[in-house]
């Protein structure tokens, strides 16, 4: 009888460590969330968590704002973000909060916006990648 071995999918080891140890005790094993395609937003995590950093690529023909929201789901337009960074046209930008990360009480949501102070969702023209626990 032959055995077929299937490699674990990407991120499976980190997800397993978080399940076994708990997300807070799985230090050294940050999880990763990616949009995997052009998107206007990404729910990184529903529920309390720690965001270590993120990278965003803006493929739009104009600069736009990238916002972070402390929410379990994508908030409605008009919501006030907890963090904003401006990203120039056709460029990537990385943000890193070091080993301690930035804590979110309800959840971690990242999105683009055409306005700075409140959310006005833009087009699906960003690629998001975030590291969290």
OpenMM code with the backbone's topology and positions (N, CA, C; nanometers):
from openmm import Vec3, app, unit

residues = "UNK UNK UNK UNK UNK UNK UNK UNK UNK UNK UNK UNK UNK UNK UNK UNK UNK UNK UNK UNK UNK UNK UNK UNK UNK UNK UNK UNK UNK UNK UNK UNK UNK UNK UNK UNK UNK UNK UNK UNK UNK UNK UNK UNK UNK UNK UNK UNK UNK UNK UNK UNK UNK UNK UNK UNK UNK UNK UNK UNK UNK UNK UNK UNK UNK UNK UNK UNK UNK UNK UNK UNK UNK UNK UNK UNK UNK UNK UNK UNK UNK UNK UNK UNK UNK UNK UNK UNK UNK UNK UNK UNK UNK UNK UNK UNK UNK UNK UNK UNK UNK UNK UNK UNK UNK UNK UNK UNK UNK UNK UNK UNK UNK UNK UNK UNK UNK UNK UNK UNK UNK UNK UNK UNK UNK UNK UNK UNK UNK UNK UNK UNK UNK".split()
positions = [
    Vec3(0.0840, -0.1165, 0.0000),
    Vec3(0.0000, 0.0000, 0.0000),
    Vec3(0.0894, 0.1241, 0.0000),
    Vec3(0.0585, 0.2215, -0.0835),
    Vec3(0.1372, 0.3439, -0.0881),
    Vec3(0.0702, 0.4533, -0.0054),
    Vec3(0.1526, 0.5476, 0.0383),
    Vec3(0.1031, 0.6594, 0.1176),
    Vec3(0.1262, 0.7879, 0.0403),
    Vec3(0.0255, 0.8693, 0.0337),
    Vec3(0.0378, 0.9993, -0.0314),
    Vec3(0.0466, 1.1045, 0.0782),
    Vec3(0.1544, 1.1802, 0.0751),
    Vec3(0.1719, 1.2855, 0.1746),
    Vec3(0.1341, 1.4190, 0.1130),
    Vec3(0.0514, 1.4929, 0.1837),
    Vec3(0.0103, 1.6251, 0.1395),
    Vec3(0.0686, 1.7274, 0.2351),
    Vec3(0.1453, 1.8225, 0.1847),
    Vec3(0.2004, 1.9240, 0.2753),
    Vec3(0.0901, 2.0088, 0.3367),
    Vec3(0.1170, 2.0595, 0.4566),
    Vec3(0.0212, 2.1469, 0.5237),
    Vec3(0.0049, 2.2755, 0.4442),
    Vec3(-0.1165, 2.3294, 0.4405),
    Vec3(-0.1358, 2.4557, 0.3689),
    Vec3(-0.0601, 2.5695, 0.4361),
    Vec3(-0.0290, 2.6759, 0.3622),
    Vec3(0.0432, 2.7888, 0.4201),
    Vec3(-0.0285, 2.8425, 0.5438),
    Vec3(0.0468, 2.8685, 0.6486),
    Vec3(-0.0091, 2.9240, 0.7715),
    Vec3(-0.0643, 2.8202, 0.8671),
    Vec3(-0.0667, 2.6924, 0.8261),
    Vec3(-0.1259, 2.5891, 0.9105),
    Vec3(-0.0475, 2.5688, 1.0401),
    Vec3(0.0854, 2.5742, 1.0327),
    Vec3(0.1664, 2.5542, 1.1528),
    Vec3(0.1412, 2.6662, 1.2527),
    Vec3(0.1396, 2.7903, 1.2052),
    Vec3(0.1146, 2.9027, 1.2952),
    Vec3(-0.0255, 2.8963, 1.3540),
    Vec3(-0.1230, 2.8608, 1.2728),
    Vec3(-0.2595, 2.8486, 1.3231),
    Vec3(-0.2689, 2.7375, 1.4268),
    Vec3(-0.1990, 2.6268, 1.4022),
    Vec3(-0.1971, 2.5169, 1.4984),
    Vec3(-0.1353, 2.5616, 1.6309),
    Vec3(-0.0231, 2.6336, 1.6250),
    Vec3(0.0423, 2.6815, 1.7470),
    Vec3(-0.0498, 2.7760, 1.8243),
    Vec3(-0.1219, 2.8605, 1.7555),
    Vec3(-0.2135, 2.9520, 1.8227),
    Vec3(-0.3279, 2.8747, 1.8875),
    Vec3(-0.3721, 2.7665, 1.8213),
    Vec3(-0.4792, 2.6845, 1.8772),
    Vec3(-0.4321, 2.6098, 2.0014),
    Vec3(-0.3120, 2.5540, 1.9951),
    Vec3(-0.2589, 2.4755, 2.1067),
    Vec3(-0.2180, 2.5648, 2.2237),
    Vec3(-0.1461, 2.6725, 2.1931),
    Vec3(-0.0914, 2.7577, 2.2985),
    Vec3(-0.1817, 2.8740, 2.3365),
    Vec3(-0.2770, 2.9068, 2.2525),
    Vec3(-0.3541, 3.0293, 2.2703),
    Vec3(-0.2817, 3.1410, 2.1979),
    Vec3(-0.3566, 3.2357, 2.1474),
    Vec3(-0.2949, 3.3397, 2.0647),
    Vec3(-0.1924, 3.4222, 2.1400),
    Vec3(-0.2188, 3.4552, 2.2667),
    Vec3(-0.1247, 3.5380, 2.3422),
    Vec3(0.0027, 3.4618, 2.3781),
    Vec3(-0.0069, 3.3311, 2.4011),
    Vec3(0.1103, 3.2527, 2.4404),
    Vec3(0.1875, 3.1962, 2.3227),
    Vec3(0.1378, 3.2174, 2.2042),
    Vec3(0.2048, 3.1664, 2.0846),
    Vec3(0.3070, 3.2681, 2.0343),
    Vec3(0.3759, 3.3330, 2.1273),
    Vec3(0.4749, 3.4336, 2.0887),
    Vec3(0.5775, 3.3720, 1.9946),
    Vec3(0.6197, 3.4492, 1.8982),
    Vec3(0.7107, 3.3980, 1.7972),
    Vec3(0.6373, 3.3308, 1.6826),
    Vec3(0.5061, 3.3218, 1.6947),
    Vec3(0.4257, 3.2577, 1.5910),
    Vec3(0.3160, 3.3524, 1.5436),
    Vec3(0.3503, 3.4711, 1.4956),
    Vec3(0.2406, 3.5591, 1.4519),
    Vec3(0.1656, 3.4973, 1.3349),
    Vec3(0.0391, 3.5221, 1.3342),
    Vec3(-0.0448, 3.4770, 1.2245),
    Vec3(-0.0417, 3.5816, 1.1139),
    Vec3(-0.0841, 3.5436, 0.9967),
    Vec3(-0.0796, 3.6325, 0.8818),
    Vec3(-0.2163, 3.6343, 0.8141),
    Vec3(-0.2603, 3.7517, 0.7748),
    Vec3(-0.3837, 3.7658, 0.6975),
    Vec3(-0.3520, 3.8479, 0.5739),
    Vec3(-0.3936, 3.7996, 0.4592),
    Vec3(-0.3694, 3.8694, 0.3329),
    Vec3(-0.4984, 3.8777, 0.2539),
    Vec3(-0.5103, 3.9828, 0.1748),
    Vec3(-0.6296, 3.9965, 0.0917),
    Vec3(-0.6280, 3.8985, -0.0251),
    Vec3(-0.5095, 3.8530, -0.0664),
    Vec3(-0.4931, 3.7556, -0.1746),
    Vec3(-0.5427, 3.8029, -0.3113),
    Vec3(-0.5932, 3.9238, -0.3172),
    Vec3(-0.6374, 3.9852, -0.4431),
    Vec3(-0.6592, 4.1329, -0.4142),
    Vec3(-0.6775, 4.2096, -0.5188),
    Vec3(-0.7068, 4.3513, -0.4983),
    Vec3(-0.8348, 4.3645, -0.4171),
    Vec3(-0.8310, 4.4493, -0.3151),
    Vec3(-0.9447, 4.4633, -0.2240),
    Vec3(-0.9516, 4.6056, -0.1706),
    Vec3(-1.0661, 4.6401, -0.1150),
    Vec3(-1.0836, 4.7696, -0.0499),
    Vec3(-1.0675, 4.7567, 0.1011),
    Vec3(-1.0769, 4.6328, 0.1530),
    Vec3(-1.0673, 4.6132, 0.2977),
    Vec3(-1.0253, 4.4700, 0.3293),
    Vec3(-0.9859, 4.4514, 0.4550),
    Vec3(-0.9517, 4.3185, 0.5046),
    Vec3(-0.9845, 4.3128, 0.6536),
    Vec3(-1.0676, 4.2152, 0.6920),
    Vec3(-1.0906, 4.1895, 0.8333),
    Vec3(-0.9774, 4.0978, 0.8766),
    Vec3(-0.8810, 4.1538, 0.9483),
    Vec3(-0.7639, 4.0788, 0.9915),
    Vec3(-0.8030, 3.9807, 1.1010),
    Vec3(-0.8826, 4.0278, 1.1973),
    Vec3(-0.9238, 3.9420, 1.3085),
    Vec3(-1.0525, 3.9939, 1.3691),
    Vec3(-1.1446, 3.9030, 1.3990),
    Vec3(-1.2647, 3.9373, 1.4751),
    Vec3(-1.2366, 3.8993, 1.6196),
    Vec3(-1.2493, 3.9934, 1.7092),
    Vec3(-1.2177, 3.9711, 1.8498),
    Vec3(-1.0865, 4.0397, 1.8855),
    Vec3(-1.0640, 4.0543, 2.0145),
    Vec3(-0.9448, 4.1245, 2.0638),
    Vec3(-0.8177, 4.0622, 2.0077),
    Vec3(-0.7199, 4.1465, 1.9776),
    Vec3(-0.5946, 4.0965, 1.9225),
    Vec3(-0.4879, 4.2030, 1.9189),
    Vec3(-0.3726, 4.1613, 1.8744),
    Vec3(-0.2558, 4.2481, 1.8681),
    Vec3(-0.2042, 4.2498, 1.7243),
    Vec3(-0.1958, 4.3692, 1.6666),
    Vec3(-0.1451, 4.3865, 1.5305),
    Vec3(0.0011, 4.4282, 1.5395),
    Vec3(0.0890, 4.3484, 1.4799),
    Vec3(0.2317, 4.3799, 1.4822),
    Vec3(0.2701, 4.4723, 1.3678),
    Vec3(0.2050, 4.4563, 1.2553),
    Vec3(0.2346, 4.5420, 1.1415),
    Vec3(0.1549, 4.4997, 1.0203),
    Vec3(0.1643, 4.5822, 0.9179),
    Vec3(0.0972, 4.5491, 0.7927),
    Vec3(0.1704, 4.6167, 0.6777),
    Vec3(0.1479, 4.5638, 0.5589),
    Vec3(0.1959, 4.6224, 0.4360),
    Vec3(0.0763, 4.6376, 0.3439),
    Vec3(0.0745, 4.7470, 0.2709),
    Vec3(-0.0325, 4.7693, 0.1743),
    Vec3(0.0298, 4.8158, 0.0437),
    Vec3(-0.0223, 4.7658, -0.0664),
    Vec3(0.0166, 4.8130, -0.1991),
    Vec3(-0.1030, 4.8841, -0.2587),
    Vec3(-0.0832, 5.0083, -0.2974),
    Vec3(-0.1888, 5.0894, -0.3575),
    Vec3(-0.1691, 5.0929, -0.5091),
    Vec3(-0.2576, 5.0304, -0.5831),
    Vec3(-0.2471, 5.0299, -0.7293),
    Vec3(-0.3318, 5.1397, -0.7936),
    Vec3(-0.3954, 5.2224, -0.7112),
    Vec3(-0.4820, 5.3285, -0.7634),
    Vec3(-0.4010, 5.4370, -0.8334),
    Vec3(-0.4679, 5.5110, -0.9178),
    Vec3(-0.4048, 5.6208, -0.9895),
    Vec3(-0.3943, 5.7475, -0.9061),
    Vec3(-0.4305, 5.7392, -0.7794),
    Vec3(-0.4230, 5.8545, -0.6886),
    Vec3(-0.3858, 5.8059, -0.5495),
    Vec3(-0.3336, 5.8969, -0.4703),
    Vec3(-0.3031, 5.8638, -0.3304),
    Vec3(-0.4340, 5.8369, -0.2564),
    Vec3(-0.4262, 5.7566, -0.1516),
    Vec3(-0.5435, 5.7320, -0.0681),
    Vec3(-0.5009, 5.7065, 0.0747),
    Vec3(-0.5970, 5.7066, 0.1642),
    Vec3(-0.5702, 5.6848, 0.3055),
    Vec3(-0.5976, 5.5395, 0.3407),
    Vec3(-0.5112, 5.4836, 0.4235),
    Vec3(-0.5312, 5.3488, 0.4758),
    Vec3(-0.5678, 5.3647, 0.6222),
    Vec3(-0.6796, 5.3071, 0.6601),
    Vec3(-0.7316, 5.3233, 0.7954),
    Vec3(-0.7369, 5.1900, 0.8684),
    Vec3(-0.7147, 5.1962, 0.9987),
    Vec3(-0.7340, 5.0817, 1.0877),
    Vec3(-0.8533, 5.1117, 1.1769),
    Vec3(-0.9388, 5.0111, 1.1932),
    Vec3(-1.0572, 5.0250, 1.2783),
    Vec3(-1.0577, 4.9148, 1.3834),
    Vec3(-1.0960, 4.9507, 1.5048),
    Vec3(-1.1104, 4.8554, 1.6152),
    Vec3(-1.2537, 4.8030, 1.6094),
    Vec3(-1.2740, 4.7009, 1.5264),
    Vec3(-1.4085, 4.6503, 1.4983),
    Vec3(-1.4010, 4.5041, 1.4568),
    Vec3(-1.5085, 4.4300, 1.4810),
    Vec3(-1.5151, 4.2892, 1.4401),
    Vec3(-1.5473, 4.2732, 1.2926),
    Vec3(-1.6131, 4.3723, 1.2357),
    Vec3(-1.6537, 4.3695, 1.0948),
    Vec3(-1.6172, 4.5040, 1.0316),
    Vec3(-1.6219, 4.5097, 0.9004),
    Vec3(-1.5971, 4.6359, 0.8316),
    Vec3(-1.7035, 4.7364, 0.8743),
    Vec3(-1.6624, 4.8484, 0.9349),
    Vec3(-1.7625, 4.9460, 0.9797),
    Vec3(-1.8238, 5.0219, 0.8620),
    Vec3(-1.9363, 5.0844, 0.8876),
    Vec3(-2.0049, 5.1634, 0.7859),
    Vec3(-1.9249, 5.2888, 0.7536),
    Vec3(-1.9482, 5.3445, 0.6361),
    Vec3(-1.8864, 5.4720, 0.6014),
    Vec3(-1.9230, 5.5748, 0.7085),
    Vec3(-1.8265, 5.6603, 0.7394),
    Vec3(-1.8460, 5.7601, 0.8443),
    Vec3(-1.7803, 5.7208, 0.9758),
    Vec3(-1.7395, 5.5946, 0.9889),
    Vec3(-1.6738, 5.5489, 1.1115),
    Vec3(-1.5387, 5.6192, 1.1281),
    Vec3(-1.5004, 5.6431, 1.2526),
    Vec3(-1.3740, 5.7108, 1.2829),
    Vec3(-1.2658, 5.6045, 1.3066),
    Vec3(-1.1549, 5.6119, 1.2344),
    Vec3(-1.0477, 5.5118, 1.2502),
    Vec3(-0.9638, 5.5377, 1.3759),
    Vec3(-0.8879, 5.4344, 1.4159),
    Vec3(-0.7943, 5.4503, 1.5276),
    Vec3(-0.6547, 5.4846, 1.4771),
    Vec3(-0.6295, 5.4642, 1.3477),
    Vec3(-0.4995, 5.4944, 1.2877),
    Vec3(-0.5201, 5.5204, 1.1398),
    Vec3(-0.4461, 5.6174, 1.0857),
    Vec3(-0.4538, 5.6506, 0.9431),
    Vec3(-0.3132, 5.6764, 0.8905),
    Vec3(-0.2858, 5.6281, 0.7707),
    Vec3(-0.1614, 5.6595, 0.7014),
    Vec3(-0.1964, 5.6866, 0.5551),
    Vec3(-0.1286, 5.7845, 0.4960),
    Vec3(-0.1524, 5.8160, 0.3552),
    Vec3(-0.0537, 5.7375, 0.2698),
    Vec3(-0.1045, 5.6793, 0.1612),
    Vec3(-0.0210, 5.6012, 0.0708),
    Vec3(-0.0286, 5.6647, -0.0678),
    Vec3(0.0872, 5.6961, -0.1227),
    Vec3(0.0948, 5.7582, -0.2552),
    Vec3(0.0464, 5.6612, -0.3625),
    Vec3(0.0289, 5.7112, -0.4816),
    Vec3(-0.0193, 5.6295, -0.5921),
    Vec3(0.0855, 5.5270, -0.6373),
    Vec3(0.0393, 5.4079, -0.6695),
    Vec3(0.1190, 5.2961, -0.7210),
    Vec3(0.2474, 5.2778, -0.6398),
    Vec3(0.2309, 5.2484, -0.5121),
    Vec3(0.3435, 5.2298, -0.4213),
    Vec3(0.3005, 5.1400, -0.3049),
    Vec3(0.3979, 5.0809, -0.2384),
    Vec3(0.3653, 5.0035, -0.1192),
    Vec3(0.4138, 5.0781, 0.0047),
    Vec3(0.3535, 5.0455, 0.1189),
    Vec3(0.3878, 5.1109, 0.2446),
    Vec3(0.3770, 5.0078, 0.3552),
    Vec3(0.4760, 5.0052, 0.4436),
    Vec3(0.4743, 4.9153, 0.5572),
    Vec3(0.4678, 4.9918, 0.6869),
    Vec3(0.3956, 4.9372, 0.7838),
    Vec3(0.3847, 4.9945, 0.9179),
    Vec3(0.4151, 4.8819, 1.0164),
    Vec3(0.5014, 4.9088, 1.1154),
    Vec3(0.5437, 4.8075, 1.2107),
    Vec3(0.5421, 4.8652, 1.3516),
    Vec3(0.4774, 4.7959, 1.4445),
    Vec3(0.4697, 4.8408, 1.5835),
    Vec3(0.5644, 4.7642, 1.6752),
    Vec3(0.6599, 4.6944, 1.6201),
    Vec3(0.7587, 4.6244, 1.7012),
    Vec3(0.7049, 4.4966, 1.7638),
    Vec3(0.7818, 4.4429, 1.8561),
    Vec3(0.7478, 4.3149, 1.9181),
    Vec3(0.6237, 4.3197, 2.0066),
    Vec3(0.5864, 4.4375, 2.0548),
    Vec3(0.4690, 4.4481, 2.1419),
    Vec3(0.3408, 4.4647, 2.0639),
    Vec3(0.3514, 4.5192, 1.9451),
    Vec3(0.2330, 4.5372, 1.8624),
    Vec3(0.1403, 4.6463, 1.9137),
    Vec3(0.0290, 4.6589, 1.8493),
    Vec3(-0.0752, 4.7545, 1.8882),
    Vec3(-0.2001, 4.6742, 1.9193),
    Vec3(-0.2603, 4.6972, 2.0367),
    Vec3(-0.3736, 4.6167, 2.0822),
    Vec3(-0.5063, 4.6730, 2.0319),
    Vec3(-0.5950, 4.5821, 1.9911),
    Vec3(-0.7308, 4.6162, 1.9486),
    Vec3(-0.8284, 4.5394, 2.0369),
    Vec3(-0.9277, 4.6064, 2.0920),
    Vec3(-1.0220, 4.5450, 2.1855),
    Vec3(-1.1302, 4.4613, 2.1182),
    Vec3(-1.1797, 4.5049, 2.0032),
    Vec3(-1.2934, 4.4383, 1.9384),
    Vec3(-1.2558, 4.3555, 1.8169),
    Vec3(-1.1559, 4.4000, 1.7437),
    Vec3(-1.1146, 4.3315, 1.6219),
    Vec3(-1.0226, 4.4219, 1.5421),
    Vec3(-0.9648, 4.3680, 1.4369),
    Vec3(-0.8697, 4.4427, 1.3553),
    Vec3(-0.9202, 4.4457, 1.2116),
    Vec3(-0.9511, 4.5660, 1.1630),
    Vec3(-0.9982, 4.5845, 1.0260),
    Vec3(-0.9119, 4.6912, 0.9600),
    Vec3(-0.8665, 4.6626, 0.8395),
    Vec3(-0.7883, 4.7584, 0.7613),
    Vec3(-0.8647, 4.7862, 0.6324),
    Vec3(-0.8668, 4.9146, 0.5918),
    Vec3(-0.9382, 4.9483, 0.4686),
    Vec3(-0.8789, 5.0733, 0.4055),
    Vec3(-0.9126, 5.0945, 0.2788),
    Vec3(-0.8749, 5.2191, 0.2137),
    Vec3(-0.9896, 5.3181, 0.2278),
    Vec3(-0.9578, 5.4445, 0.2100),
    Vec3(-1.0588, 5.5488, 0.2222),
    Vec3(-1.0152, 5.6688, 0.1396),
    Vec3(-1.1115, 5.7376, 0.0831),
    Vec3(-1.0798, 5.8595, 0.0089),
    Vec3(-1.0723, 5.9807, 0.1009),
    Vec3(-1.1121, 5.9635, 0.2275),
    Vec3(-1.1070, 6.0726, 0.3250),
    Vec3(-1.0221, 6.0322, 0.4441),
    Vec3(-0.9679, 6.1323, 0.5117),
    Vec3(-0.8745, 6.1108, 0.6212),
    Vec3(-0.9441, 6.0790, 0.7544),
    Vec3(-1.0347, 6.1655, 0.7979),
    Vec3(-1.0880, 6.1603, 0.9343),
    Vec3(-1.1980, 6.0576, 0.9560),
    Vec3(-1.2687, 6.0211, 0.8509),
    Vec3(-1.3739, 5.9200, 0.8618),
    Vec3(-1.3652, 5.8263, 0.7416),
    Vec3(-1.4237, 5.7090, 0.7553),
    Vec3(-1.4158, 5.6083, 0.6494),
    Vec3(-1.5097, 5.6419, 0.5341),
    Vec3(-1.4535, 5.6482, 0.4162),
    Vec3(-1.5281, 5.6554, 0.2905),
    Vec3(-1.4604, 5.5537, 0.2000),
    Vec3(-1.5141, 5.4333, 0.1991),
    Vec3(-1.4478, 5.3205, 0.1333),
    Vec3(-1.4173, 5.3530, -0.0131),
    Vec3(-1.2997, 5.3081, -0.0562),
    Vec3(-1.2572, 5.3294, -0.1937),
    Vec3(-1.2802, 5.2054, -0.2783),
    Vec3(-1.2160, 5.2024, -0.3919),
    Vec3(-1.2280, 5.0895, -0.4849),
    Vec3(-1.1411, 4.9729, -0.4384),
    Vec3(-1.1624, 4.8571, -0.4954),
    Vec3(-1.0825, 4.7378, -0.4649),
    Vec3(-0.9512, 4.7464, -0.5415),
    Vec3(-0.8595, 4.8305, -0.4934),
    Vec3(-0.7333, 4.8532, -0.5624),
    Vec3(-0.6113, 4.8454, -0.4702),
    Vec3(-0.6255, 4.7751, -0.3583),
    Vec3(-0.5147, 4.7585, -0.2633),
    Vec3(-0.4900, 4.6103, -0.2381),
    Vec3(-0.3668, 4.5786, -0.2044),
    Vec3(-0.3335, 4.4444, -0.1573),
    Vec3(-0.2854, 4.4617, -0.0144),
    Vec3(-0.3507, 4.3936, 0.0812),
    Vec3(-0.3194, 4.4043, 0.2225),
    Vec3(-0.2514, 4.2779, 0.2734),
    Vec3(-0.1553, 4.2939, 0.3612),
    Vec3(-0.0900, 4.1823, 0.4285),
    Vec3(-0.0599, 4.2254, 0.5705),
    Vec3(-0.1119, 4.1510, 0.6703),
    Vec3(-0.0990, 4.1917, 0.8109),
    Vec3(-0.0500, 4.0756, 0.8972),
    Vec3(0.0289, 4.1076, 1.0003),
    Vec3(0.0778, 4.0096, 1.0961),
    Vec3(0.0155, 4.0410, 1.2311),
    Vec3(-0.0408, 3.9393, 1.2954),
    Vec3(-0.1189, 3.9628, 1.4185),
    Vec3(-0.1194, 3.8386, 1.5074),
    Vec3(-0.1658, 3.8586, 1.6265),
    Vec3(-0.1997, 3.7485, 1.7192),
    Vec3(-0.3317, 3.7842, 1.7825),
] * unit.nanometer
topology = app.Topology()
chain = topology.addChain("A")
for resn in residues:
    res = topology.addResidue(resn, chain)
    for name in ("N", "CA", "C"):
        topology.addAtom(name, app.Element.getBySymbol(name[0]), res)
